[in-house]
């Protein structure tokens, strides 16, 4: 998985995040990263001083029955989205904001057309150092005729 | 602490089975599904030295009608990774962060992916098992 890979589902999610209104005030710029975030995505002083921050990591995309993403259209596609923040509550706020943007809303995904996605939470967790917290979401889209 | 996925469809199939033969067929279906899902999870697992993949376990539960696949903390922390060069002590249950992700790297939940990718095949196995002649 590369942060430069062209993945239509990532593009659709990223576009929704970029233009989404009424966003949490602690949402950083950039608002999201594809696959991985650079080491300075959250400056050290933010973590040290516990200033509120958050961003999204767009992760694993699987297609059924296509398996792991290979650029081919499948019956449905599921992307994992990691909502990272400095506190569990802020991570939850990011998730709820994103869910408001995408859950049961039509989006256009190259290779799928206009689809309506479903989002569900798969669980909170923390980073190895215990200074960052995430809520992980699965966002699944199906073709309108599927 | 564990990171696992489970097949709970086998016990459901057993409850629908009407004959001993069908129940035996369900047990065989569970065994076949465990092997296939385990192999798929192995194929999807991140590999550096191969240590994590070597620590993946798969076990039957519920008298063989269900199964669980995943990792146990005690199979990592305090163990020696002899596949690394040089060999090194494992101090973290790091597979959890490989699967769940970190704030720098999105996760690769290959266990859930393997479970999900085999969903239709698993359902077919159990349907056929329940069609076994009584």
Interface residues (C-beta under 8 A of the other chain):
Chain A: X1 X35 X36 X37 X38 X39 X41 X42 X57 X58 X59 X60 X62 X64 X65 X67 X68 X78 X80 X82 X84 X122 X125 X127 X128 X132 X134 X136
Chain B: X44 X92 X94 X96 X97 X100 X101 X102 X103 X104 X105 X106 X107 X108 X109 X112 X113 X116 X117 X119 X120
